[in-house]
Amino acid sequence: MALRLHYVVVLVLFLIEYGISQDDIDLTKGASFIFGDSLVDAGNNNYLQTLSKADITPNGIDFKASGGNPTGRYTNGRTIGDIVGEELGEPRYALPFLAPNTTGRAILYGVNYASGGGGILNATGSIFVNRLSMDIQVDYFTITRKQIDKLLGASEARDYLHKNSIFSITIGSNDFLNNYLLPVVSMGERISQNPDAFVDDMINHLRTQLTRLYRLDGRKFIVGNVGPIGCIPYQRSINQLKESECVSLPNKLAQQYNAKLKDLLQQLNENLPGSTFVYANVYDLVMELITNYANYGFATPSKACCGDGGQYAGVIPCGPTSTMCSDRDKHVFWDPYHPSEAANLLIAKELLDGDQRYISPINLRQLRDL
């Protein structure tokens, strides 16, 4: 009880400090509206009765805004969404939609709808009991959209969303890891759907979701592909692989989805007037960090900094009793599933200023300036 009260006090102090004075909103700074899963969740799952939570130590140990206390981010520091927002000049982190103070003019700096365990498909992540699927996240943005109209008036609200807002989508990994590839949950899916059909189902759902956001006046989008999920410490640990090896099936599924995602975004660019959909090639970017880790200052591309079990500390999730490394900035992975802040910084840098190997047709800074 005392630990929970301490967490609530820390969260309130964080929201007061970084969450927003209602009177000092500078609309020229723009907004980030962030959708996705645990890679970019900033605390929505704190407010859900779910098995997927990161509101426990040592998560957030390097997150300066909270004094090193957990905020619900599934990493030791900032997420990619946090870093990108800082670099684009947004003076506040996008607040979790479910946080009690995400109201009034605070929402004009953006809102984070992402949820650990969430996926493109509504069935994804059911093993966690509760999570926000992409459909629900878009439903929640519909609420925000009406609030922005009330704050700015219909005309200014539309201009603000068209010109000054970036819609970031990081989702899809759980549809494989916690749906299609999870035997207990997905046996029926795998019998009824081959990989092609499952990926097509994902793409069709995402097309509808992105089109909904466009109709709600989203115009500038960045959509991340699925990373090399066969290389995460969890997969390497349970499959007892060598450090240089990754599990092939998850990576093949990710690559299959990624190829169709790139085609989808090209179609949306052609068919939705005034839109710009940017494709973030997270798969190749993370694979570069894993393959050439020493070039980027990492000591290990395979072992989780915080976790336990197996050769790569990848079986038991990060928590208060976990083994934790002392050199957090030397690990590509923070825990069995998620990158460290050090890795997030390198990924964000390429998304902001990189070339078309990793982000196309333009990078995030160019998208902001459109």
Secondary structure, DSSP 4 states (H G I P E B T S, - for coil): -HHHHHHHHHHHHHIIIII--TT---GGG-EEEEEESTTT--SGGGGS--S----STTTTTT-GGGTT---S-SSSS--HHHHHHHHTT-SSPPEETTSTT--GGGGGGEEE---TT--SSTTTTGGGS----HHHHHHHHHHHHHHHHHHH-HHHHHHHHHHHEEEEEE--HHHIIIIIT-HHHHHHHHHH--HHHHHHHHHHHHHHHHHHHHHTT--EEEEE----GGGSHHHHHHTT--TT---HHHHHHHHHHHHHHHHHHHHHHHHSTT-EEEEE-HHHHHHHHHHTGGGGT-SBSSS-SEEBSTTTT-SBPP-TTSEE-S-GGGBSBSSSSSB-HHHHHHHHHHHHH--TTTEESS-HHHHHH-
